[in-house]
Amino acid sequence: MKEIVAEYEEKLKEEEWQKMEAEERNQMMMTQLENHVTDQERDIIHWKTCFAQLATLANGAIEDVPRMLREADSSLMFFNFPDSVQIFINHCKYLVEQMKVIIARSRD
């Protein structure tokens, strides 16, 4: 009988030890997951800020660049300017047209 009781107590101790190890592993996993979630939240805030800044820049460009380009192009009619300036103006016109196409597609 003592042998059975001793064997039973040994099994209980082993199960308790396994339970403690499992709880310890679970706690480590929870800590790792919490750290991962914290890192992900920090990354989300970072990228939201970056995209908000990019959107602000793009909105300013959408409003200001076409107007400024028209003004620059009209003022160049009265001056003798190098070919490189005309090439630059034409490139800017091309980029503005591409921007308009992208905006039109995004609205569809």
N, C-alpha and C positions, 0 to 999 in steps of 0.2 A: 504494500500500500504506500509506504514511504517513497518507494521508487517511482510509483505512478504520480504521486503528488510532486515530487522533485522534477520529474519530467514535464509535468503540466506547468509548474512554476517557471521552468527553463524556457518552455515555449512562449509563455506569457511575456517573459523578459525579452525574448527575441522579437516578438511581435511589437512590443512597446518600443524597442530600439529601432525597428524598421519604420514604425509610425513616426518617431521623432526625426529620423533621417528624411522621410518623405515630406514632413512638414517643413524641415529646413530647406529642402530642394524647392518646395513650393514657394517658400518665402523668398528665396534667392530669385526665382523666376518672376515673382511679383515685383520685386525691386527692380530687376532688369527691365520689365515691361513698363513700369512707372517712369524709369529713366528714359526709355525709348519714347514714350508718349510726350514727356517733357521736351526732349530734343525735337520731336516732330512739331510740337506746338511752337517752339522757338523758330524753327524753319518756316512754318506757315506765316508767322508774323513778319519775318524777314522778307519773304517773297511777296506778301501782300503789300508791304511798304515799297518794295522795288517796283512792282507792277503799278502801284498808284502813282509813283513818281514818273514812270514811263508814260502812263496815260495822261498825266498833266502835261508832260513835254509834247506828246503827240497832239493833244488838243490845242496847245499853243501854236504848234506848227501848222495845224489845219487852218487856224484862223489867221495867223500872221504871215506865213510864208507866201501864200498866193497874192495877198495884198501887196506885200513888199516887192515881190517879183514884178507885178504889174507896174508899180511905181518906178522901179529901177529900169525896166524895159522902156517905159515911155520917156524917161529922162535921157536915155542913151541915144535917142533919135537926134538930139541936138548937139552931141559931142562926137569928136573923132576919137574912137577908142580902139585898143588893140583887138586882134582877132580872138585872143585867148579869153577876153571878157565876153565876147559874143558866144563863144563855145560854152563858157560857164553858164551864161544866162539860158542858153538852149538846153543844157543839161538840167538846170533847175526846172525849166518848163516841163521837160520830160518826166522828172521825178514828181512834180505836182500832178501831172496827168495820171501817173501810175498810182499815186496816193488817192486820187479821186475814184479810180477804178476799184481799188481795194475797198474803199469806204462804201461805194455803191454795191459791191458784192456782199459785204457784211450786212447790209441793210435788207437784202433779199431773203 
